[in-house]
Amino acid sequence: MVLLNSYRFLLLDPVSSATGILNMPFLMREAIQMRLQKRVDDIENGYRQNVGIVGSTGVGKTQLLCEFFQSLSRSSKLLPIYVKAETIDGQQLMQQWMGAVLSAVMLDRTLNIPKTLTGLLREGEVIIPKTVTAVKHLQRLLRQGKNSLAIKELLMLSGTLARETGKKVVLMIDEFQALEKLPAPDPFLLLGKQMMIDKEVLYVVTSSAVDRAREIFREKLSLLFGNFEVLELAPFGYMEMEQYLATRMPAHRWSLELKKFIFHMTDGEPIYLDLLLQRLEQVEVREFPQDVSPSVLLDAFCQELFDRRGRIALLCENRLEKCAHLAKYRGPYVRAMLALSQGRHKLIPIAAFIEETVAETQKVLKRLVEDGLAVKSGSLYHVPDFLFRFWLREVFQKRHALFLPEERILRKHLFDELNRVLDLCTRMSEEDLGLRVEALLKEFRNDGVEIDQKKMSCPQFSEVVLLKHLPHSIFSLLGRGSRGRWLFYLSSEWIGESEIEKVVADAKRLIKIQRKVLVVLGGIDQNAKLIAQEAKMQIWTLRTLNGLLDLYDLPKIILPSHQGIHESQEIHESHVGSVAQELPALESR
């Protein structure tokens, strides 16, 4: 059995390696590492369950995969193969794949592994002659232009290697959605068929295009013997961010307002936090603790978002540059991204903004979704990265609308806008939760949305009334509209059995209620959850509510007073093929 190192480290910065590796616990990453270990144990014992890891760019998927690869490379029973699918084109991807397969058997033999495919073939002839023969046959097919046959041979290589060596193979494909560039009509259909055959190969794949990856898992790879257990590597929660700030910058003291502001702006994305803190570290700091100045933090944001050498700005520009590869004329795609950043989330308003027909706008949005630049949530389109949206709206668009080569006024505008957001975060408190939920409900326009793979209805309300407070900081809202009356109960505290019984009793007093929703921001006891479900109450967690707030461009709710107690209670689901199952190991954020 291979014992994986406990995954408590995450290399955050692909732009610069100056930060190194963080030495601190991250619950989500540990849970996924434990899950990977279980899957390794399973395949050694004759049972296979493939794994898909999804998450936003920069959250640490590649580093997680590299750590996993290093752990397995010391095994005498397993052969790890790592394929980076994001390459220049399909031809390079096939070269990378062949080289990765041939390299796998040389990890424990020599440190001087050949760096060319020719060298690998020469070295491998003695060790794995059958696999080398298969690779040479594949190369002949490519020279003959028989691409579909060549790709079938490519996907068979891992199974050939497993049979020849008598070892189990763990095939890791980083950003596997990029397999679409392979020169075949449907590479994932071919992959699925091969997975059914190669039961000695464990597939572990990652993807930053979360929606596209889930679609592939659901429609292409939901197989009898090849289902994927899909795990999400999420950004930091508030508690993890606090730990990160304290560990990374021990000589700095952060006020509650600044912590809420930086979490609001970055959404806990590790790469953004890392780059901002690198910028702050350049400011002279004495050995004794000192407070982080709001003006210094705002200036760090300005440098990263506005200055030409700002690395967050470069990341955003690189992401937007994908639009140039979607079509000959990238204008409609860029304008669609700007429309989304300005709060236009439905097809017709977006079409009006980009001045295209509805049919053409649908094509534009479909391509943006397929390439991970936007997501489709029911009837709404959305850019889930808040800081990227902010950069599009406050930096990119304003810079391109400037008539004179004078950008100082734009930088001042950016500083003022950041200051306004900081003031908003300072003024937001738990006391106004009811008003914030009321504001959300008034945004609904009979929308169908999807949050965490769950479809939800958001009816238009003609009136939303804050009814009253119940014991234990629970208050209720009543929404009236053409689809009936909806009753909402909201609590920022932990809900136990006694609290839920009071809620259920209160709900029985009202008649003609179309739907009852319990919003549990501080978490809920399992028995209390069952009682709520028996009372036909729909349950929204803090994650659900924040997902809705973000869809409607409203500030997310941050509850720092609860992060040390109940932040780890929220449930993350694992999707095995197309069937959703609860995964206790990932109930960690």
Buried (B, 14 or more C-beta within 10 A) or exposed (E): EBEBEEBBBBBBBBBEEEBEEBEBEBBBBBBBBBBBBEBBEEBBEEEBBBBBBBBBBBBBBBBBBBBBBBBBBEBEEBBBBBBBBBBEEBBEBBBBBBBBBBBBBBBEEEEEBBEEBEBBBEBBEEBBEEBBBBBEEBBEBBEEEBBBBBBBBBBBBBBBBBBBBEBBBBBBBBBBBBBBBBBBEEBBEBBBBBBEEBBBBBBBBBBBBBBBBBBBBBEBBBBEEBBBBBBBBBBBBBBBBBBBBEEBBEEBEBEEBBBBBBBBBBBBBBBBBBBBBBBBBEEEBEEEEEEBBBEEBBBBBBBBBBBEEBBBBBBBBEBBEBBEEBEEEBEBBBBBBBBBBBEBBEBEBBBEBBEBEEEEBBEBBEBBBBBBBBBBBBBBBBBBBBBBBBBBBBBBBBEEEEEEEEBEEBBEBBBEBBBEBBEEBBEBEBEEBBEBBBBBBBBBBEBEBBBBEEEBBBBBBEEBEBBEEBEBBBBBBBBBBEBEBBBBBBBBBBBBEEBBEBBBEBBEEEEEBEBBBBBBBBBBBEEBBEBBEEBEBBBBBBBBBBBBBBBBBBBBBBBBEBBEEBBBBBBBBBBBBEEBEEBEBBBBB
